Amino acid sequence: MTKFLAAALVAGAPSAVLAQPSEDTLVVGLSADASTFEPAEIRSLDNSNIARHIFTALTSIGDNGEILPRLATDWTISADGTRLEFTLPEGRVCEDGEPLTAEDVAYSWNRAADPENAFAGNTPGFVYTSMQFAGAEVVDDLTVAINVRSRTGMALGFSSQVFIHCKDSYEAMTEDQIARAPVSSGEYRLVDWNIGSNLTLEKWQGEGNFDRIEFRIIPEASTRIAELLTGNVDIITNVSPDQMDVVNASGVADVQVVQGLRRMYIGFNQSDQFDGVAGEAVRNADVRRALQYAVNVPAICSQLLNFECERATGLVNPPNDNPNLEPYPYDPATAERLLDEAGYPRGDDGVRFDITLQAPRGRYLNDANVALAVGSFLTEVGVRTEVELLEWSSVYVPLIRGHDAGPLFFLGSGGALWSPLYDMAALATVESGPNYTDWADPRWFDRWADIASATTPEEEREVINEMLQVFYDDGPWLHMYFQPDFYGVSRRIEWQARRDEHVNLWNARLAE
């Protein structure tokens, strides 16, 4: 297996020569384009990283997980925790000059929740189900109330993720105009978008040290590095770990490595659409537990990702995870024994059953080779695995969105530092948008009511740990790792990467 992992590393490719950025322009190379600027349909982090500069939100999350003001200047929370009132500043407007008031904030929140709109982005599919959003209302021109159905420790933090837009503007726009030509409520506005190639933002109010921000869409990691080293871009995401020394020795750029919060996992899709032996197997908790022992996650980290990792025990980022859980060891003999006991012995050809593992190519750090390595490990214990590598935006995202990827699929889910409940909220209900595995264990989902009724942090923590034990033992993920993030940063600028993959550019500046 070591030989396989080493052979999986790939060489880079040369880049075309483009114009170098001027002093008033910051250029960022991303691996994937935005798909829409309809605020309630945005669901990927690359898309959100662009949109966050176009749209404001009530709050923001600081570098260390603290909840900070953004549009709102202050807030209060009712004694029972079900009503949050936010105070807004005077004089704010949208790009078209429309005043930005509590009416617009309430409209933005309620529009995303309206079932007639059938939105399926991060806001309605994850934020609202997780925080139990019950509606927004205007208190006065500069005060808006956000209501939730029951107490939750997540509501305030989630107010950073709902993008605000002006009511009159959006009620007059067509669906295509909303998706392609957003009216800004934030610091920057969209002035040009060549889909699949580049888009440009222009500063028109508030914070930001550059007049223009250009995002270039560069799917290939080797090409992103070449663009960085020729001075054509200032920041790139997802630097290939094996190229880190080359970048650092270039004299023109450096690699910033941060311990990220993205939970990388192999999902077991338990949907009835997967029939046959493979579909039956992933619905069997004994099989899922057996396969945990089959994959050498630390070897994948060290040989394919160029970092030493401790395997994840669940979906909560340390130090908020369950401290009583030990990572599953790499133990193929135990995997084989448990598969035998689960009723899946090797056949005469050495195969227990065949299964498909689907994965994106170019979305995550060395994702294709990680998926190939996982497939090889599973095949070694008799689960013959075909790995399908798919284009991210047009092929893989629709599969994931429809809960159609699988029976095994490789995915990353963004996390946070401000609450363990945020990380767990991907599975707040069986129907939650990010429950891409269609897992429905009541030992997990019924316990959310116990969290809501907990009267002390200690009580809440006890329930959280019990839920994480269930997830560890019988859950829907083959636990992998928390992805480190490698950013290439030109020495032309000063900018600090964050752990949560938010590419916030307001404080980026030219180097002195």
CORWOBEL-V156329 format. One record per pair of residues at least 4 apart in sequence whose C-alpha atoms are under 7 Angstrom apart, sorted by the first residue. I is the first residue (numbers start at 1). GAP is how many residues later the second one is. If there is no record, write none. Layout:
i & gap
I & GAP
I & GAP
//
This chain:
i & gap
1 & 4
2 & 4
3 & 4
4 & 4
5 & 298
5 & 299
5 & 368
6 & 297
8 & 361
9 & 295
12 & 210
13 & 209
13 & 210
14 & 209
14 & 212
15 & 208
15 & 211
15 & 212
18 & 214
19 & 213
20 & 211
20 & 212
21 & 4
21 & 5
21 & 6
21 & 211
24 & 186
24 & 187
24 & 188
25 & 185
25 & 186
25 & 187
25 & 188
26 & 184
26 & 186
26 & 187
26 & 188
26 & 208
27 & 186
27 & 187
27 & 188
27 & 206
27 & 207
27 & 208
28 & 186
28 & 187
28 & 188
28 & 205
28 & 206
28 & 207
28 & 208
29 & 186
29 & 187
29 & 188
29 & 189
29 & 195
29 & 204
29 & 206
29 & 207
29 & 208
30 & 185
30 & 186
30 & 187
30 & 188
30 & 206
30 & 207
31 & 186
31 & 187
31 & 188
31 & 189
31 & 331
31 & 332
32 & 14
32 & 185
32 & 187
33 & 13
33 & 14
33 & 163
33 & 184
34 & 12
34 & 13
35 & 12
36 & 6
36 & 143
36 & 144
37 & 5
37 & 14
37 & 141
37 & 142
37 & 143
37 & 145
38 & 4
38 & 140
38 & 141
39 & 124
40 & 72
40 & 79
40 & 81
40 & 82
40 & 83
40 & 84
41 & 78
41 & 79
41 & 80
41 & 81
42 & 5
42 & 6
42 & 79
42 & 80
43 & 78
43 & 79
44 & 4
45 & 4
46 & 4
47 & 4
48 & 4
49 & 453
49 & 454
51 & 4
52 & 4
53 & 133
53 & 134
53 & 135
54 & 130
54 & 131
54 & 132
54 & 133
54 & 134
54 & 135
55 & 108
55 & 109
55 & 110
55 & 129
55 & 130
55 & 131
56 & 15
56 & 107
56 & 108
56 & 129
56 & 130
57 & 13
57 & 14
57 & 102
57 & 103
57 & 104
57 & 105
57 & 106
57 & 107
58 & 11
58 & 12
58 & 13
58 & 14
58 & 101
58 & 102
59 & 8
59 & 9
59 & 10
59 & 11
59 & 12
59 & 13
59 & 100
59 & 101
60 & 7
60 & 8
60 & 9
60 & 10
60 & 100
61 & 4
61 & 5
61 & 6
61 & 7
61 & 99
62 & 4
62 & 5
62 & 6
63 & 435
65 & 352
65 & 353
66 & 352
67 & 90
69 & 4
69 & 5
71 & 17
72 & 14
72 & 15
72 & 16
72 & 17
73 & 14
73 & 15
73 & 16
74 & 12
74 & 13
75 & 9
75 & 10
75 & 11
75 & 12
76 & 8
76 & 9
76 & 10
77 & 4
77 & 6
77 & 7
77 & 8
78 & 4
78 & 5
78 & 6
80 & 71
81 & 70
81 & 71
82 & 65
82 & 66
82 & 67
82 & 68
82 & 69
83 & 62
83 & 63
83 & 64
83 & 65
84 & 61
84 & 62
84 & 63
85 & 58
85 & 59
85 & 60
85 & 61
86 & 57
86 & 58
86 & 59
87 & 55
87 & 56
87 & 57
88 & 54
88 & 55
89 & 53
92 & 7
92 & 8
93 & 4
93 & 5
93 & 6
93 & 7
93 & 92
94 & 4
94 & 5
94 & 6
94 & 72
94 & 90
94 & 91
95 & 88
95 & 89
95 & 90
96 & 87
100 & 4
100 & 66
101 & 4
101 & 40
101 & 41
102 & 4
102 & 36
102 & 38
102 & 39
102 & 40
102 & 41
102 & 42
103 & 4
103 & 35
103 & 38
104 & 4
104 & 61
104 & 62
104 & 63
105 & 4
105 & 59
106 & 4
106 & 30
106 & 31
106 & 32
106 & 38
107 & 4
107 & 60
108 & 4
108 & 56
108 & 57
109 & 4
109 & 27
109 & 53
110 & 4
110 & 25
110 & 26
112 & 7
112 & 11
112 & 12
113 & 11
119 & 5
120 & 4
120 & 5
121 & 4
122 & 4
122 & 5
123 & 4
123 & 5
123 & 39
124 & 4
124 & 5
125 & 4
125 & 307
125 & 308
126 & 4
126 & 300
126 & 306
126 & 307
126 & 308
127 & 4
127 & 31
128 & 4
128 & 5
129 & 4
129 & 299
129 & 303
130 & 295
130 & 298
131 & 17
131 & 21
131 & 23
131 & 24
132 & 16
132 & 17
133 & 14
133 & 15
133 & 16
134 & 13
134 & 14
134 & 15
135 & 11
135 & 12
136 & 9
136 & 10
136 & 11
137 & 7
137 & 8
137 & 9
138 & 5
138 & 6
138 & 7
139 & 4
139 & 5
139 & 6
150 & 302
151 & 301
152 & 300
154 & 4
154 & 267
154 & 268
155 & 4
164 & 21
165 & 20
166 & 4
167 & 4
168 & 4
169 & 4
173 & 4
173 & 5
174 & 4
175 & 4
176 & 4
177 & 4
177 & 5
178 & 4
184 & 4
184 & 5
187 & 16
187 & 17
187 & 18
187 & 19
187 & 20
188 & 13
188 & 14
188 & 15
188 & 16
189 & 12
189 & 13
189 & 14
189 & 15
190 & 10
190 & 11
190 & 12
191 & 9
191 & 10
191 & 11
192 & 7
192 & 8
193 & 5
193 & 6
193 & 7
194 & 4
194 & 5
196 & 21
197 & 19
197 & 20
198 & 16
198 & 17
198 & 18
198 & 19
199 & 15
199 & 16
199 & 17
200 & 12
200 & 13
200 & 14
200 & 15
201 & 11
201 & 12
201 & 13
202 & 9
202 & 10
202 & 11
203 & 8
203 & 9
207 & 299
208 & 298
208 & 299
209 & 297
209 & 298
209 & 299
209 & 300
218 & 5
218 & 6
219 & 143
220 & 4
220 & 142
221 & 4
221 & 17
221 & 18
221 & 19
222 & 4
223 & 4
224 & 4
224 & 12
225 & 4
225 & 14
226 & 4
227 & 4
227 & 5
227 & 6
228 & 4
228 & 5
228 & 6
228 & 262
229 & 23
229 & 24
234 & 255
234 & 256
235 & 252
235 & 253
235 & 254
235 & 255
236 & 251
236 & 252
236 & 253
237 & 249
237 & 250
237 & 251
238 & 126
238 & 127
238 & 247
238 & 248
238 & 249
239 & 247
239 & 248
239 & 249
240 & 4
240 & 125
240 & 126
241 & 64
241 & 65
242 & 64
243 & 4
244 & 4
244 & 11
245 & 4
246 & 4
247 & 6
247 & 7
247 & 8
248 & 5
248 & 6
248 & 7
252 & 238
252 & 239
253 & 235
253 & 236
253 & 237
253 & 238
254 & 234
254 & 235
254 & 236
255 & 231
255 & 232
255 & 233
255 & 234
256 & 230
256 & 231
256 & 232
256 & 241
257 & 227
257 & 228
257 & 229
257 & 230
258 & 226
258 & 227
258 & 228
258 & 241
259 & 224
259 & 225
259 & 226
259 & 240
260 & 222
260 & 223
260 & 224
260 & 225
260 & 239
260 & 240
261 & 56
261 & 153
261 & 154
261 & 155
261 & 221
261 & 222
261 & 238
261 & 239
262 & 150
262 & 151
262 & 152
262 & 153
262 & 220
262 & 221
263 & 52
263 & 149
263 & 150
263 & 151
263 & 152
263 & 218
263 & 219
263 & 220
264 & 147
264 & 148
264 & 149
264 & 216
264 & 217
264 & 218
264 & 219
265 & 145
265 & 146
265 & 147
265 & 212
265 & 213
265 & 214
265 & 215
266 & 142
266 & 143
266 & 144
266 & 145
266 & 211
266 & 212
266 & 213
267 & 141
267 & 142
267 & 143
267 & 170
267 & 209
267 & 210
267 & 211
268 & 14
268 & 139
268 & 140
268 & 169
268 & 208
268 & 209
269 & 13
269 & 137
269 & 138
269 & 139
269 & 167
269 & 168
269 & 169
270 & 9
270 & 12
270 & 13
270 & 167
270 & 168
270 & 169
271 & 166
271 & 167
274 & 5
274 & 133
275 & 4
275 & 5
276 & 4
277 & 4
277 & 76
278 & 4
278 & 75
278 & 76
278 & 77
279 & 4
279 & 128
280 & 4
281 & 6
282 & 5
282 & 6
284 & 4
285 & 4
285 & 189
286 & 4
286 & 56
287 & 4
287 & 52
287 & 55
288 & 4
288 & 186
289 & 184
289 & 185
290 & 45
290 & 48
290 & 49
291 & 44
292 & 36
292 & 186
292 & 187
293 & 35
293 & 36
293 & 37
293 & 38
293 & 39
293 & 41
293 & 42
294 & 36
294 & 37
294 & 38
294 & 41
294 & 83
294 & 84
294 & 87
295 & 35
295 & 79
295 & 82
295 & 83
296 & 4
296 & 34
297 & 4
297 & 14
297 & 183
298 & 4
298 & 10
298 & 11
298 & 12
298 & 13
299 & 4
300 & 4
300 & 5
300 & 70
301 & 4
301 & 5
301 & 6
301 & 7
301 & 8
302 & 4
302 & 5
302 & 6
304 & 62
304 & 66
305 & 61
309 & 172
311 & 16
311 & 169
311 & 170
312 & 15
312 & 167
312 & 168
312 & 169
312 & 170
313 & 12
313 & 13
313 & 14
313 & 159
313 & 166
314 & 154
314 & 157
314 & 158
314 & 165
315 & 108
315 & 109
316 & 4
316 & 5
316 & 104
316 & 107
316 & 108
317 & 4
317 & 98
320 & 100
321 & 99
322 & 143
322 & 146
331 & 4
332 & 4
332 & 49
333 & 4
334 & 4
335 & 4
336 & 4
336 & 45
337 & 4
338 & 4
339 & 4
339 & 5
339 & 6
340 & 4
340 & 5
344 & 8
345 & 7
346 & 4
346 & 5
346 & 6
346 & 36
347 & 4
347 & 5
350 & 32
351 & 31
351 & 32
351 & 33
352 & 30
352 & 31
353 & 30
353 & 31
354 & 29
354 & 30
354 & 31
355 & 28
355 & 29
355 & 30
355 & 31
356 & 29
356 & 30
356 & 31
356 & 50
356 & 51
356 & 52
357 & 28
357 & 29
357 & 30
357 & 31
357 & 49
357 & 50
357 & 51
357 & 52
358 & 29
358 & 30
358 & 31
358 & 47
358 & 48
358 & 50
358 & 51
358 & 52
359 & 9
359 & 12
359 & 29
359 & 30
359 & 31
359 & 50
359 & 51
360 & 7
360 & 8
360 & 29
360 & 30
360 & 31
360 & 32
360 & 36
361 & 6
361 & 7
361 & 28
361 & 29
361 & 30
361 & 31
362 & 5
363 & 4
363 & 29
366 & 4
367 & 4
368 & 4
368 & 21
369 & 4
370 & 4
371 & 4
371 & 16
371 & 39
372 & 4
372 & 15
373 & 4
374 & 4
375 & 4
375 & 10
375 & 11
375 & 12
376 & 4
377 & 4
378 & 4
378 & 5
378 & 6
378 & 7
379 & 4
379 & 5
379 & 6
390 & 5
390 & 6
391 & 4
391 & 5
392 & 4
392 & 5
393 & 4
394 & 4
395 & 4
396 & 4
397 & 4
398 & 4
399 & 4
399 & 5
399 & 6
400 & 4
400 & 5
400 & 36
403 & 33
403 & 34
405 & 4
415 & 8
415 & 85
416 & 6
416 & 7
416 & 84
420 & 4
421 & 4
424 & 4
426 & 6
426 & 8
426 & 9
427 & 5
427 & 7
427 & 8
428 & 4
428 & 17
429 & 16
430 & 5
430 & 8
430 & 9
430 & 10
431 & 4
435 & 4
437 & 39
439 & 37
441 & 4
442 & 4
443 & 4
443 & 27
444 & 23
444 & 26
447 & 4
448 & 4
449 & 4
450 & 4
451 & 9
451 & 12
454 & 5
454 & 6
455 & 4
456 & 4
457 & 4
458 & 4
459 & 4
460 & 4
461 & 4
462 & 4
463 & 4
464 & 4
465 & 4
466 & 4
467 & 4
468 & 4
469 & 4
470 & 4
470 & 5
471 & 4
491 & 20
492 & 18
492 & 19
493 & 15
493 & 16
493 & 17
493 & 18
494 & 14
494 & 15
494 & 16
494 & 17
495 & 13
495 & 14
498 & 4
//
